[in-house]
Amino acid sequence: MNYAADLCAFLDDSPVNFYAVDTVRRRLEAEGFSELKMEDCWALEPGDRRFVVKNGTAIFAFIVGTGSPERGFNIVAAHSDSPGFRIKPHCEMPTEGGGLRLNTEVYGGPILYTWFDRPLSFAGRVVLRSDNPLRPSHRLFRLGRPALVIPHLAIHFNRQVNDGNKLSRQKDMLPVISLDEADSKGFIKAVVAAELDVDAADILDYDLSLYCTEKACTTGFRNDMICAGRLDDLSMVHAGLSALLAAAGTPSGYTRVMAIFDNEETGSGTKQGAGSPVLEHILRRITLCKGGSDEHFFRAVADSFMISADNAHGFHPNYAEKYDPTNHPVLGGGPCIKVNANCKYMTDADSAAVFASMCDAAGVPCQYFVNHSDVAGGSTLGNILTSQIPLRGVDMGAPLWAMHSACETGAVADHTASCAAFTHFYKL
């Protein structure tokens, strides 16, 4: 399988978190997985292929293991969200020059200036009136063409722009959607209503985000690099999904789980985030459906292993001083085991050895990422999840350049290697 080409197609189909989960869902259903609802009564048999969607932006797929109730879970976790811009309510802002801007709010920590002067559009979820006020209707929305731009100020008005340019998120980063101020009143709802063929009065609310319409692609003289938005962390989502589907035909005593959370970029503190008990509830219910008890569940957790898959920082040839003196994970050198002395990652020597052994068995290299001691690092899914479930596991990711840019760069070889390592893990 050409994992790089398939990743590019996956990214193009997944402009925002709602569409990423929908793309995963459709691919799962094509391979015989069926949806479970948290509010329903569950009945599961060994070998069943099922998935659960939480709030439209998190998805948890699993293949029920053939082992006894205390047999553990092999889990790959990643996240569906990426830094960018969310459209605010009452977003239309007529301009002095007669055009129309949209009022947006920054989501997460994007590299702001990489969003200037690119063809943008917007997508997400639209909430519609229904017969039950507690259960409004949800529709996915994607304006599938370039429709906005965040124009940069010309250098002639700021000659020092290349010496450093502090940006205001409220002033400098607003996208222009029209040159005609007459479009202003109720513009977004009118656009959405027309695209969805609904009455604008029935649109109660929306979760809409900007995305760059440039296509994901391979680049480099030998096409050995991948350039795209949202590689962090949709490349790991794609690797986990590809591996689960590749291993699905191989029976296992372990229950194989792919856990895709949302809101990692803002701290994971939502009902669909890694800080919630959603994964613990799903794993506990699987154990109960296998005839187990709380005692069996606790034993299954002790027998489990999780790969927390979130991309790493690849060594940048122009900024060697930013990296740890002895750990230089390079693009093309294989997936990175992420280590932090202050426990920002869940990795320890035991779990690092487990993942390194899996890479070796899969025939792929691996590397280590450790922060330069003078540069603060961020946390990810692993240590947040272990506050809910005391899982043994490792934090890892494929190395990238320009993480959180509107266009990030990774290596074809690293993505292929990640898919191979995850597949081996799921076949255990």
Solvent accessible surface area in square Angstrom, and as a share of the most:
residue,aa,sasa,rsa
1,M,159,0.71
2,N,102,0.52
3,Y,39,0.15
4,A,6,0.04
5,A,55,0.43
6,D,31,0.16
7,L,1,0.00
8,C,15,0.09
9,A,48,0.37
10,F,0,0.00
11,L,1,0.00
12,D,34,0.18
13,D,58,0.30
14,S,0,0.00
15,P,3,0.02
16,V,12,0.07
17,N,11,0.06
18,F,13,0.05
19,Y,32,0.12
20,A,1,0.01
21,V,4,0.03
22,D,23,0.12
23,T,1,0.01
24,V,1,0.00
25,R,64,0.23
26,R,106,0.39
27,R,56,0.21
28,L,0,0.00
29,E,76,0.34
30,A,85,0.66
31,E,84,0.38
32,G,56,0.54
33,F,6,0.02
34,S,52,0.33
35,E,62,0.28
36,L,13,0.07
37,K,95,0.40
38,M,48,0.21
39,E,144,0.65
40,D,70,0.36
41,C,125,0.75
42,W,19,0.07
43,A,85,0.66
44,L,11,0.05
45,E,114,0.51
46,P,79,0.50
47,G,40,0.38
48,D,39,0.20
49,R,69,0.25
50,R,47,0.17
51,F,0,0.00
52,V,1,0.00
53,V,40,0.23
54,K,55,0.23
55,N,49,0.25
56,G,26,0.25
57,T,3,0.02
58,A,0,0.00
59,I,0,0.00
60,F,0,0.00
61,A,0,0.00
62,F,0,0.00
63,I,6,0.03
64,V,1,0.01
65,G,1,0.01
66,T,81,0.47
67,G,21,0.20
68,S,57,0.37
69,P,28,0.18
70,E,48,0.22
71,R,93,0.34
72,G,0,0.00
73,F,5,0.02
74,N,6,0.03
75,I,0,0.00
76,V,1,0.00
77,A,0,0.00
78,A,0,0.00
79,H,0,0.00
80,S,3,0.02
81,D,2,0.01
82,S,24,0.16
83,P,15,0.10
84,G,6,0.06
85,F,3,0.01
86,R,65,0.24
87,I,11,0.05
88,K,49,0.21
89,P,91,0.57
90,H,176,0.79
91,C,1,0.01
92,E,39,0.17
93,M,53,0.24
94,P,64,0.40
95,T,32,0.19
96,E,191,0.86
97,G,81,0.78
98,G,21,0.20
99,G,8,0.08
100,L,0,0.00
101,R,68,0.25
102,L,0,0.00
103,N,29,0.15
104,T,5,0.03
105,E,104,0.47
106,V,21,0.12
107,Y,21,0.08
108,G,22,0.21
109,G,36,0.35
110,P,12,0.07
111,I,56,0.29
112,L,25,0.12
113,Y,147,0.56
114,T,24,0.14
115,W,16,0.06
116,F,19,0.08
117,D,90,0.46
118,R,54,0.20
119,P,53,0.33
120,L,0,0.00
121,S,0,0.00
122,F,0,0.00
123,A,0,0.00
124,G,1,0.01
125,R,29,0.11
126,V,1,0.00
127,V,22,0.13
128,L,14,0.07
129,R,132,0.48
130,S,45,0.29
131,D,152,0.79
132,N,68,0.35
133,P,126,0.79
134,L,145,0.72
135,R,177,0.65
136,P,45,0.28
137,S,45,0.29
138,H,99,0.44
139,R,97,0.35
140,L,63,0.31
141,F,2,0.01
142,R,79,0.29
143,L,6,0.03
144,G,65,0.62
145,R,140,0.51
146,P,78,0.49
147,A,23,0.18
148,L,8,0.04
149,V,55,0.32
150,I,0,0.00
151,P,69,0.43
152,H,59,0.26
153,L,107,0.53
154,A,47,0.36
155,I,72,0.37
156,H,124,0.55
157,F,158,0.66
158,N,41,0.21
159,R,156,0.57
160,Q,114,0.51
161,V,25,0.14
162,N,126,0.65
163,D,123,0.64
164,G,59,0.57
165,N,54,0.28
166,K,195,0.83
167,L,35,0.17
168,S,46,0.30
169,R,124,0.45
170,Q,90,0.40
171,K,152,0.65
172,D,47,0.24
173,M,0,0.00
174,L,8,0.04
175,P,0,0.00
176,V,33,0.19
177,I,25,0.12
178,S,19,0.12
179,L,164,0.82
180,D,77,0.40
181,E,80,0.36
182,A,93,0.72
183,D,52,0.27
184,S,22,0.14
185,K,196,0.83
186,G,38,0.37
187,F,35,0.15
188,I,2,0.01
189,K,75,0.32
190,A,54,0.42
191,V,29,0.16
192,V,1,0.01
193,A,9,0.07
194,A,83,0.64
195,E,95,0.43
196,L,20,0.10
197,D,131,0.68
198,V,39,0.22
199,D,88,0.46
200,A,40,0.31
201,A,70,0.54
202,D,52,0.27
203,I,5,0.03
204,L,81,0.40
205,D,76,0.39
206,Y,27,0.10
207,D,51,0.26
208,L,1,0.01
209,S,14,0.09
210,L,6,0.03
211,Y,9,0.03
212,C,14,0.08
213,T,29,0.17
214,E,90,0.40
215,K,141,0.60
216,A,13,0.10
217,C,62,0.37
218,T,48,0.28
219,T,50,0.29
220,G,27,0.26
221,F,193,0.80
222,R,192,0.70
223,N,91,0.47
224,D,71,0.37
225,M,52,0.23
226,I,3,0.02
227,C,29,0.17
228,A,5,0.04
229,G,16,0.16
230,R,43,0.16
231,L,3,0.01
232,D,3,0.02
233,D,0,0.00
234,L,1,0.00
235,S,5,0.03
236,M,0,0.00
237,V,1,0.00
238,H,0,0.00
239,A,0,0.00
240,G,0,0.00
241,L,1,0.01
242,S,12,0.08
243,A,0,0.00
244,L,1,0.00
245,L,44,0.22
246,A,54,0.42
247,A,0,0.00
248,A,11,0.08
249,G,68,0.65
250,T,47,0.27
251,P,109,0.68
252,S,9,0.06
253,G,17,0.17
254,Y,53,0.20
255,T,2,0.01
256,R,5,0.02
257,V,0,0.00
258,M,0,0.00
259,A,0,0.00
260,I,2,0.01
261,F,0,0.00
262,D,3,0.02
263,N,13,0.07
264,E,20,0.09
265,E,30,0.14
266,T,75,0.44
267,G,50,0.48
268,S,0,0.00
269,G,71,0.68
270,T,50,0.29
271,K,117,0.50
272,Q,15,0.07
273,G,0,0.00
274,A,0,0.00
275,G,26,0.25
276,S,12,0.08
277,P,60,0.38
278,V,7,0.04
279,L,1,0.01
280,E,26,0.12
281,H,84,0.37
282,I,0,0.00
283,L,0,0.00
284,R,63,0.23
285,R,60,0.22
286,I,0,0.00
287,T,1,0.01
288,L,87,0.43
289,C,37,0.22
290,K,39,0.17
291,G,64,0.61
292,G,11,0.11
293,S,47,0.30
294,D,71,0.37
295,E,105,0.47
296,H,52,0.23
297,F,6,0.03
298,F,114,0.48
299,R,120,0.44
300,A,0,0.00
301,V,9,0.05
302,A,84,0.65
303,D,59,0.31
304,S,2,0.01
305,F,11,0.05
306,M,0,0.00
307,I,0,0.00
308,S,0,0.00
309,A,0,0.00
310,D,9,0.05
311,N,4,0.02
312,A,1,0.01
313,H,79,0.35
314,G,1,0.01
315,F,42,0.18
316,H,48,0.22
317,P,89,0.56
318,N,114,0.58
319,Y,108,0.41
320,A,51,0.39
321,E,117,0.53
322,K,115,0.49
323,Y,32,0.12
324,D,17,0.09
325,P,102,0.64
326,T,120,0.70
327,N,41,0.21
328,H,78,0.35
329,P,1,0.01
330,V,67,0.39
331,L,32,0.16
332,G,39,0.38
333,G,19,0.18
334,G,1,0.01
335,P,0,0.00
336,C,0,0.00
337,I,0,0.00
338,K,9,0.04
339,V,46,0.26
340,N,26,0.14
341,A,103,0.80
342,N,122,0.62
343,C,93,0.55
344,K,85,0.36
345,Y,15,0.06
346,M,27,0.12
347,T,15,0.09
348,D,84,0.44
349,A,86,0.67
350,D,70,0.36
351,S,1,0.00
352,A,6,0.04
353,A,57,0.44
354,V,38,0.22
355,F,0,0.00
356,A,30,0.23
357,S,71,0.46
358,M,9,0.04
359,C,1,0.00
360,D,112,0.58
361,A,65,0.51
362,A,31,0.24
363,G,66,0.63
364,V,26,0.15
365,P,79,0.49
366,C,42,0.25
367,Q,25,0.11
368,Y,91,0.35
369,F,9,0.04
370,V,43,0.24
371,N,23,0.12
372,H,41,0.18
373,S,112,0.72
374,D,125,0.65
375,V,64,0.37
376,A,103,0.80
377,G,32,0.31
378,G,51,0.50
379,S,49,0.32
380,T,3,0.02
381,L,0,0.00
382,G,0,0.00
383,N,43,0.22
384,I,38,0.19
385,L,1,0.01
386,T,44,0.26
387,S,88,0.56
388,Q,68,0.30
389,I,3,0.01
390,P,110,0.69
391,L,12,0.06
392,R,115,0.42
393,G,4,0.04
394,V,0,0.00
395,D,0,0.00
396,M,0,0.00
397,G,0,0.00
398,A,7,0.05
399,P,0,0.00
400,L,6,0.03
401,W,66,0.23
402,A,48,0.38
403,M,34,0.15
404,H,44,0.19
405,S,13,0.08
406,A,7,0.05
407,C,43,0.26
408,E,2,0.01
409,T,19,0.11
410,G,4,0.04
411,A,9,0.07
412,V,34,0.20
413,A,57,0.45
414,D,1,0.00
415,H,4,0.02
416,T,57,0.33
417,A,7,0.05
418,S,0,0.00
419,C,0,0.00
420,A,32,0.25
421,A,0,0.00
422,F,0,0.00
423,T,20,0.12
424,H,55,0.24
425,F,3,0.01
426,Y,0,0.00
427,K,93,0.39
428,L,93,0.46
